[in-house]
């Protein structure tokens, strides 16, 4: 099993009197991680899968007596897909307040649903973690840098979902299953989302625009859907851990794009599954976009897994002068350009360097990306 960065952090929070929440897309390994943590603790544990009707029903509108009867002498309770349970927040509050000897680890595949159901009841009673597909950093720590760099082309095409990494011969069929059966399923579970064809159209449009600025108006035209509906669906896709957004960096200059946005997929494999393109890199016309999605998504995983508080942006002017990626950490700006092969020295656009007094841009290529993704040699 591949060791996840979050494991040690979560283990340090066990039996501290609070509920542990692990959220993330389906099949990124939430249940596997929770079970490993429970198993390694040496305590007796129980897995309750809320996709099962009887489990879901038993946890709804429950009380401390009923819950104690369910748990018995078990010390760690894993509540899987907790957002399926009506009033799960109140159930977890009862456990936290009345059954203090029990440690609950609850998982959820929808940040929107689980947050809505637990935030108010569990104020001050929870530790929250987000789990993403396996990261470059996690695999490199286990298999070594040389091996993982050899797999770069594979990762850019098929991504880092655990099942994909562990089954290198059946990637395409597995990706189709993850994309169709699980990702769309979670999106369509949201109230008012009843148009799977529109979901696919929007995701496909976003996949083809990877690395490019996105306009809701343009997406509305491409998908023949109302602009507000498109915006609502995209917001849900973000909360279902499928995509994430970069906004434009601006210092209120008249020439800077102030409300720009770009969307990236948390996993390259899902992005390629959406457009049904698994062609090798050398025969593709979108290799640059694939590289940009890969490197930015892996950087996001590294920052979040490491607890680094960074604001991330892109920058562009109305004249289409741009910078791929900007990080702001403790008030310091660092600029990056992403080039698949060539690593020529790049200077910031004059207007940017003069306004923000920054002289250099770091160029990240397929030859030097490991440090950017957390590997320190």
C-alpha positions in Angstrom: 0.0 0.0 0.0 1.2 3.5 -0.8 1.7 5.6 2.3 -0.3 8.8 2.2 1.2 12.0 3.6 -1.9 12.7 5.7 -1.6 9.5 7.6 0.8 10.7 10.3 -1.0 14.0 10.7 -4.4 12.2 11.2 -2.8 9.7 13.6 -1.6 12.5 15.8 -5.2 13.7 16.2 -6.6 10.4 17.3 -8.4 10.3 20.7 -8.1 14.1 21.2 -11.9 14.4 21.8 -12.8 15.5 18.3 -14.4 13.9 15.2 -12.0 13.4 12.3 -13.4 14.3 8.8 -11.7 13.1 5.6 -13.2 14.5 2.4 -12.2 13.9 -1.2 -13.5 12.5 -4.5 -14.7 8.9 -4.7 -11.9 6.3 -5.1 -9.0 8.5 -4.0 -8.4 6.2 -1.0 -10.3 7.7 1.9 -11.7 4.4 3.2 -8.4 2.6 2.7 -6.5 5.4 4.6 -9.1 5.4 7.4 -8.8 1.6 7.8 -5.0 1.6 7.7 -5.0 4.3 10.4 -7.4 2.3 12.5 -5.5 -1.0 12.0 -2.2 0.6 12.8 -3.5 2.0 16.0 -4.0 -1.5 17.4 -7.5 -0.6 18.6 -10.6 -2.6 17.6 -12.5 -0.8 14.8 -15.7 -0.9 12.9 -16.5 0.2 9.3 -20.0 1.6 8.7 -20.7 2.1 5.0 -23.5 4.7 4.6 -24.2 3.6 1.0 -25.9 0.6 2.6 -29.5 1.4 3.5 -29.6 -0.3 6.9 -26.4 1.4 8.1 -27.7 4.8 6.9 -31.0 4.2 8.6 -29.4 3.2 11.9 -27.4 6.4 12.1 -30.3 8.7 11.2 -32.0 10.5 14.1 -30.2 8.3 16.6 -29.5 8.8 20.3 -26.6 7.9 22.5 -28.2 4.7 23.8 -28.8 3.3 20.3 -25.3 4.4 19.2 -23.6 2.7 22.1 -25.5 -0.5 21.3 -24.2 -0.3 17.7 -20.6 0.4 18.7 -20.3 -2.0 21.6 -16.7 -1.9 22.9 -15.3 -0.8 19.5 -12.9 2.2 20.0 -12.6 3.5 16.4 -15.7 3.9 14.2 -15.2 4.6 10.5 -18.4 6.2 9.0 -17.9 6.0 5.2 -19.8 8.4 2.9 -21.2 10.1 5.9 -23.0 12.8 3.9 -25.6 10.1 2.9 -27.0 10.2 6.5 -29.7 12.7 7.3 -28.7 14.8 10.2 -25.3 13.2 10.4 -23.9 16.4 12.0 -26.2 15.9 15.0 -25.3 12.2 15.2 -21.6 13.0 15.2 -22.2 15.7 17.9 -23.9 13.1 20.1 -20.9 10.8 19.7 -18.5 13.7 20.5 -20.4 14.8 23.6 -21.8 11.6 25.0 -19.5 8.7 23.8 -16.1 10.3 24.4 -14.2 7.0 24.5 -15.0 6.4 20.8 -12.9 8.0 18.0 -15.0 8.6 14.8 -13.3 8.9 11.4 -16.0 10.1 9.0 -15.4 10.2 5.2 -17.3 12.1 2.5 -17.0 12.5 -1.2 -18.8 15.9 -1.4 -17.3 18.9 0.4 -20.6 20.8 -0.1 -22.9 18.2 1.3 -20.7 17.1 4.2 -19.9 20.7 5.1 -23.6 21.7 5.1 -24.4 18.8 7.4 -21.6 19.0 10.0 -20.3 22.6 10.2 -22.8 24.0 12.7 -23.3 20.9 14.9 -19.6 20.2 15.0 -18.3 23.7 15.6 -15.1 23.2 17.7 -15.6 19.4 17.6 -13.8 18.3 14.5 -10.4 18.0 12.6 -10.8 18.3 8.8 -8.6 16.8 6.1 -8.8 16.7 2.3 -7.5 13.7 0.5 -6.6 13.9 -3.2 -5.5 11.3 -5.7 -2.0 10.0 -5.0 0.7 12.6 -5.6 4.1 12.6 -7.3 5.6 13.4 -3.9 4.0 10.4 -2.2 5.0 7.9 -5.0 8.5 9.3 -5.2 9.0 8.9 -1.5 8.1 5.2 -1.9 9.5 4.1 -5.2 12.3 6.6 -5.8 12.8 9.6 -8.0 14.2 7.8 -11.0 11.3 5.3 -11.2 8.7 8.0 -10.9 10.3 10.2 -13.5 10.3 7.3 -15.9 6.5 7.1 -15.4 5.9 10.8 -16.2 4.3 10.2 -19.6 2.1 7.5 -18.0 1.0 9.8 -15.2 0.2 12.7 -17.6 -2.1 10.4 -19.6 -3.7 8.2 -16.9 -3.2 10.2 -13.6 -2.8 9.2 -10.0 -6.0 7.5 -8.8 -4.9 4.6 -6.6 -6.6 2.0 -8.7 -4.9 3.3 -11.8 -1.5 3.4 -10.2 -1.9 -0.2 -8.9 -3.2 -1.6 -12.2 -1.0 -0.2 -14.9 -2.4 -2.6 -17.6 -6.1 -1.6 -17.4 -6.0 2.2 -17.1 -8.5 3.1 -19.8 -11.4 0.9 -18.6 -10.8 1.8 -15.0 -10.7 5.5 -15.8 -14.0 5.3 -17.7 -15.6 3.6 -14.7 -14.3 6.2 -12.3 -15.3 9.1 -14.5 -18.8 7.8 -15.6 -20.0 5.8 -12.6 -18.6 7.8 -9.7 -17.8 11.4 -10.6 -21.0 12.1 -12.4 -23.0 10.1 -9.8 -21.9 12.4 -7.1 -22.6 15.6 -9.1 -26.1 14.3 -10.0 -26.9 13.6 -6.3 -27.0 17.4 -5.7 -30.5 18.8 -5.4 -31.6 20.3 -8.7 -28.9 18.7 -10.8 -30.8 16.5 -13.3 -29.0 17.0 -16.6 -26.1 14.5 -17.0 -25.7 15.5 -20.6 -25.0 19.1 -19.6 -22.6 18.0 -16.9 -20.6 16.1 -19.6 -20.8 19.0 -22.0 -19.4 21.4 -19.4 -16.6 19.1 -18.3 -15.6 18.4 -21.9 -15.5 22.2 -22.7 -13.4 22.8 -19.6 -11.1 19.9 -20.6 -10.5 21.4 -24.0 -9.8 24.8 -22.4 -7.2 23.6 -19.9 -4.7 26.3 -19.4 -6.9 28.9 -21.1 -9.0 31.6 -19.6 -12.6 30.5 -19.2 -15.7 32.6 -19.8 -19.1 31.5 -18.3 -20.8 33.3 -21.2 -18.7 31.4 -23.8 -19.4 28.1 -22.0 -23.1 28.9 -22.0 -23.0 29.4 -25.7 -20.9 26.2 -26.3 -23.3 24.1 -24.2 -26.5 25.8 -25.2 -27.3 26.3 -21.5 -28.2 29.2 -19.3 -25.2 31.1 -17.9 -26.3 30.9 -14.3 -26.9 27.1 -14.7 -23.4 26.7 -16.1 -21.9 28.6 -13.2 -23.9 26.6 -10.7 -22.8 23.3 -12.2 -19.1 24.3 -12.3 -19.4 25.3 -8.6 -20.7 21.9 -7.8 -17.9 20.3 -9.8 -15.4 22.1 -7.7 -17.1 21.0 -4.5 -17.1 17.4 -5.8 -13.3 17.6 -6.1 -13.2 17.2 -9.9 -11.8 20.6 -10.8 -10.3 23.6 -9.1 -9.9 27.3 -10.1 -7.1 29.8 -10.5 -8.2 33.4 -10.4 -6.3 36.3 -12.0 -3.8 38.3 -10.0 -4.3 42.0 -10.1 -3.0 45.1 -8.5 -5.9 47.1 -10.0 -3.9 48.2 -13.0 -6.1 49.3 -15.9 -4.6 46.8 -18.2 -4.8 43.7 -16.0 -7.6 41.2 -16.3 -9.5 41.6 -13.0 -12.0 38.8 -13.0 -10.3 36.1 -15.1 -10.4 32.4 -14.2 -8.8 29.2 -15.3 -10.0 25.7 -14.4 -7.8 22.6 -14.0 -8.6 19.0 -13.2 -7.3 17.5 -10.0 -6.3 14.5 -12.1 -5.0 14.3 -15.6 -6.5 10.8 -16.2 -10.0 12.2 -15.4 -9.4 15.1 -17.8 -8.4 12.7 -20.6 -11.3 10.4 -19.8 -13.7 13.3 -20.2 -12.5 13.9 -23.8 -11.8 10.2 -24.4 -8.2 10.8 -25.6 -5.4 8.5 -24.4 -3.1 9.0 -27.3 0.6 9.1 -26.5 2.2 12.4 -25.8 4.3 12.5 -29.0 1.2 12.4 -31.2 -1.0 14.9 -29.3 -1.6 18.6 -30.0 -2.4 19.3 -26.3 0.8 18.1 -24.6 1.5 21.6 -23.3 -2.0 21.8 -21.8 -1.5 18.4 -20.3 1.8 19.4 -18.8 0.3 22.6 -17.3 -2.6 20.7 -15.8 -0.3 18.0 -14.4 2.2 20.4 -12.8 -0.3 22.8 -11.3 -2.5 20.0 -9.9 0.5 18.3 -8.4 1.7 21.5 -6.9 -1.8 22.1 -5.4 -1.6 18.6 -3.8 1.8 19.2 -2.4 0.8 22.6 -0.9 -2.3 21.2 0.7 -0.8 18.0 1.9 2.1 19.9 3.4 -0.1 22.5 5.1 1.5 25.4 3.2 -0.8 28.4 3.1 -0.4 29.8 -0.4 -2.6 32.0 -2.6 -2.3 30.9 -6.2 -3.1 32.8 -9.4 -2.3 33.4 -13.0 -1.8 36.9 -14.6 -2.9 38.3 -17.9 -3.4 41.7 -19.5 -6.0 42.8 -21.9 -3.2 42.6 -24.6 -2.8 38.9 -23.7 0.6 39.2 -22.1 0.6 36.6 -19.3 2.3 34.6 -16.6 1.3 31.0 -16.2 1.3 30.7 -12.4 1.9 32.9 -9.4 2.2 31.9 -5.7 1.9 34.3 -2.8 3.3 33.0 0.4 3.7 35.3 3.4 3.4 38.3 1.1 6.1 37.2 -1.3 5.3 36.6 -4.9 7.0 33.9 -7.0 6.4 33.6 -10.7 6.4 30.4 -12.8 6.2 29.4 -16.4 5.6 25.9 -17.5 7.3 24.5 -20.6 7.1 20.8 -21.5 10.6 20.6 -23.1 12.4 24.0 -23.4 13.6 25.7 -20.3 14.9 29.0 -21.7 15.3 31.9 -19.4 12.2 34.0 -19.1 11.8 37.5 -17.8 8.6 38.8 -16.4 6.6 41.1 -18.7 7.9 44.7 -18.3 4.7 46.0 -17.0 4.7 43.3 -14.3 8.3 43.7 -13.3 8.0 47.5 -13.0 4.8 47.4 -11.0 5.7 44.6 -8.6 9.6 44.8 -8.7 10.1 41.2 -9.6 12.9 40.4 -12.0 12.8 36.6 -12.5 10.5 33.9 -13.6 11.1 30.2 -12.7 10.7 27.9 -15.6 9.4 24.4 -14.8 10.1 21.7 -17.4 9.9 18.0 -17.7 13.6 18.0 -16.7 13.5 20.0 -13.5 10.0 19.7 -12.0 10.8 17.4 -9.0 11.8 20.2 -6.6 8.7 22.2 -7.5 6.6 19.2 -6.4 8.4 18.8 -3.1 11.2 16.4 -3.8 14.4 17.7 -2.2 16.9 15.0 -3.2 
